[in-house]
Amino acid sequence: MGSYGMLARRAVSTEAPVMVQIQELLRGIKGAISLAQGVVYWQPPKPALEKVKELVWEPSISRYGADEGLPELREALTKKLREENKLTKSSVMVTAGANQAFVNIVLALCDAGDSVVMFAPYYFNAYMSFQMTGVTDILVGPGDPKTLHPDADWLERTLRETKPTPKLVTVVNPGNPSGTYIPEPLLKKISDICKDAGCWLVVDNTYEYFMYDGLKHSCIEGNHIVNIFSFSKAYGMMGWRVGYIAFPMEVEGLAPQLLKIQDNIPICASIISQRLALHSMEEGSQWVTNQVKDLVKNRQLLVDALSPLGEGSVKGGEGAIYLWAKLPENFIDDFEVVRWLAKKHGVVLIPGTPCGCPGHVRISFGGLVEKDCILASQRLKRGLEELVKDGML
Ligand SMILES: Cc1ncc(COP(=O)(O)O)c(C=O)c1O
């Protein structure tokens, strides 16, 4: 039993999920505080939760729904996409979260053996989705050393010189793991490069509402662009599993391919979750921005906690819920640093290696209320001071 020879190479050669490893680490250390998982500390809007409580006895809740999502929810999303995101030529498919949306898109757009493009530091689950669907030729582009913005010149060169042309380019905006925001002109430039090369662009907008310091998130649309969204963070609905795809309605044949995959994975997103999503939307995006605005305090606490790493070591954080930090030169093994910080200082981060950048760490500032974040940042600062001064004793 257990012979690897009996298992799919596709699965075996996919990276291990870093979050599962980190959850194990957390379980093993009593009282450890997590700055690891990309979560928010709030729950969905109370009125929305109250409404779904009433719904459990309705027979429709226990039945399958339309594969592409509840009509009322799709209608509300179409309106939201038009008014907030300025996406007017997109169809909506509701999925069991943005991660399932991404797998659905990869299966609909890429063949095993195709090449695709990501930028470092990249979102580890997107990388794994490529690997497990046989898209193993993953070209990883650089980010600007200061801003971490995707390098558009590299992209242009790579799409021109790689034969056959890569099938798909993906970016997260604002980014996971870095929290870097891609300004609209750059996003547009990336889109034009993809269009000219005949290549798809998939933009993950999971953190569309998580923008700080007066920055505004924007989306772009085109017949080569697919946008992904999520209810998980915005409405505190991580465990309810609802996301959606906005795909170009003019591209013939795309909807039926997405439906084939949908019908074989979730069939439909959980009906009660979709109803909660709909009622949450009734509270309006203002509800979300109200939740998000106080996260800048957590971000500031953690920027200060990271100061022992020295000037220029901390990047990103202008959006999403993440800061991205470079460890001192001699600490390339970020997993070891993460384990040491957890065991010795009771604070848990995400190592950078699964995002394509050894010697880095990701710090999430979304999951803790301010009081707990103060404690976490004290522990982190003490740990990093010790790391820089004496190493991992
Ligand atoms: C960029 C990005 N995409 C997708 C997801 C997954 O979201 P969902 O819970 O909607 O599957 C996350 C969660 O951390 C994320 O950061």
The ligand as an SDF file (V2000), in Angstrom:
LIG
                    3D

 16 16  0  0  0  0  0  0  0  0999 V2000
   -5.4500   35.7940   -4.3510 C   0  0  0  0  0  0  0  0  0  0  0  0
   -6.3930   34.8090   -3.7790 C   0  0  0  0  0  0  0  0  0  0  0  0
   -7.1960   34.1470   -4.6020 N   0  0  0  0  0  0  0  0  0  0  0  0
   -8.0510   33.2370   -4.1190 C   0  0  0  0  0  0  0  0  0  0  0  0
   -8.1270   32.9550   -2.7810 C   0  0  0  0  0  0  0  0  0  0  0  0
   -9.0720   31.9250   -2.3000 C   0  0  0  0  0  0  0  0  0  0  0  0
  -10.3070   32.5300   -2.0760 O   0  0  0  0  0  0  0  0  0  0  0  0
  -11.6110   31.6880   -1.8760 P   0  0  0  0  0  0  0  0  0  0  0  0
  -11.7890   31.5120   -0.4020 O   0  0  0  0  0  0  0  0  0  0  0  0
  -12.6870   32.5440   -2.4610 O   0  0  0  0  0  0  0  0  0  0  0  0
  -11.4360   30.3960   -2.5780 O   0  0  0  0  0  0  0  0  0  0  0  0
   -7.2990   33.6260   -1.8870 C   0  0  0  0  0  0  0  0  0  0  0  0
   -7.3330   33.3100   -0.4580 C   0  0  0  0  0  0  0  0  0  0  0  0
   -6.4020   33.5510    0.2830 O   0  0  0  0  0  0  0  0  0  0  0  0
   -6.4010   34.5790   -2.4130 C   0  0  0  0  0  0  0  0  0  0  0  0
   -5.5820   35.2510   -1.6120 O   0  0  0  0  0  0  0  0  0  0  0  0
  1  2  1  0
  2  3  1  0
  2 15  2  0
  3  4  2  0
  4  5  1  0
  5  6  1  0
  5 12  2  0
  6  7  1  0
  7  8  1  0
  8  9  2  0
  8 10  1  0
  8 11  1  0
 12 13  1  0
 12 15  1  0
 13 14  2  0
 15 16  1  0
M  END
$$$$
